[in-house]
Amino acid sequence: MRILIRGGRIIDPAQNIDAALNLLIEDGKIAALTAEVPEADSVIDAAGKIVCPGFIDIHMHEDAPEADGRITPDCYGAIYRTMLRMGVTTGVAGNCGDNELDPGDFLDAVDAQGAPINLAMLVGHTYLRKLVGAADKYAPATREQREAMTALCDRALARGCAGISYGIRYVPGITMEELLETASPAKKYGRMVSAHIRSDAAEVFDAAKELLDIGDALGVRIELSHIGSMAGFGQMREFLALVDSYRERGVAVECDCYPYYAFSTGIGTTTYDPGWRERYGCGYEVVELCDGELKGLRCTEELFNRVRAEHPECHTICHVMQGDDVDRAYTHPHVMLGSDGILTRGDGHPRAAGAFPRFLAEFVRAGKVELRDGIRRMTTMAAEQLGLAHKGNLRVGSDGDVVVFDPETVKDNATFEQNLLPPTGIEWVLVNGVIAAHNSELLCETAGKSVRK
């Protein structure tokens, strides 16, 4: 099968290409970038459009599998579908320490069933903690539990997982000893370590140092997760300077950030343990509930306490981040885009359906980020952090993951009230050389494959 994308402006930061060229895809791979017009079985007219590598979401959360083992829930709001609609062709799941399924088994299921997008998987430390019986999130793991988790990490990385993830905020009992031991297989396999660090706002600096010191001690690549929701309370300038200081020491650290000014987490998590209002300098009304019948309600003290006690799994949106700080994150050369998308049967933060087109509209088109640099933050940076030579670029022989978008009309439409509205201007999305979506209509939901290291 030969597909020709004709007449577009091709931007590939990995090759420093920004030119009017035609792109030929053959048998699922990039076959040529050329001024010629080769014969093809199918032609996509990209005149006036940008043609670039498929977007890579380095920080998303997989859906819980169905009871029958299907990894893509049978609903419009399955996160892999929302990712595809906004141009993401590869997602990295298993973030913040959480897995919905054994991560190696998840990769096998992707290959057996197909998926709307390609999926890589991190092995989640919190998931492993539950497996070995370290159920008290406020208590340190025993030596036997640490050894068991380390062995499980090693096994998952041997099966192709892309790295190890931690939700240190959500498991405050974790010690430096536990971090170092369980992260050690990442050094053996040359994989990254990512984390939702221990705390945010004024407490963010010590929390970041804890993870950065792991990178320094083990010599592994570090991914600081969703830094807007960690340092977006007036700390971003100093936080980025801290990142630079560790990079100068030789620590390979990158960051991700989503382009919104509100974060999302479960109401029963440690984020909302006593002291949270003092940390953010806010009242209960900043917390918006976003699950089921509670969706859209703003909290009072009574409502917050009742839902936290009776429905701790309920997701919230917390409107406390400072816009200038989030914007400042994208001025730093080592901050890429990550959606932190998570959905519960379609309910959740609009970032799961709008992060990438929102970035193109509100940051790139608005002039806050230059176009080619913006594409780099959505493609090349994540591929390099993950060590994926065949993703995030349009080199001949690379996977045929491609997005065609209109730079003048692209925008997110998902809102906090209607979080699943599809974007505008993401015109064509190809996954492994298959035309998978056109203007938010899904044409193929099985072209995605596992991405293994």
Buried (B, 14 or more C-beta within 10 A) or exposed (E): EBBBBBBBBBBBBBBEBBEEBBBBBBEBBBBBBEEEEEEBEEBBBBEEBBBBBBBBBBBBBBBEBEEEEEBBBEEEBBBBBBBBBBBBBBBBBBBBBBBBBBBBBBBBBBEEBBBBBBBBBBBBBBBBBEEBEBEEBEEBBEEEBBBBBBBBBBBBBEBBBBBBBBBBBBBBBBEEEBBBBBBBBBEEBEBBBBBBBBBBBBBBBEBBBBBBBBBBBBEBBBBBBBBBBBBBBBBBBEBBEBBBEBBEEEBBBBBBBBBBBBBBBBBBBBBBEEEBBEBBEBEBEBBBBBBEEBBEEBBEEEBBEEBBEEBEEBBBBBBBBBEEBBBBBBEBEBBBBBBBBBBBBBBBBBBBBBBBBBBBBBBBBEEBBEBBBBBBBBBBBBBBBBBBEBBBBBBEEBBBBBBBBBBEBBBBBBEBEEBBBBBBBBBBBBBBBBBBBBBBEBEBBEBBBBBBB
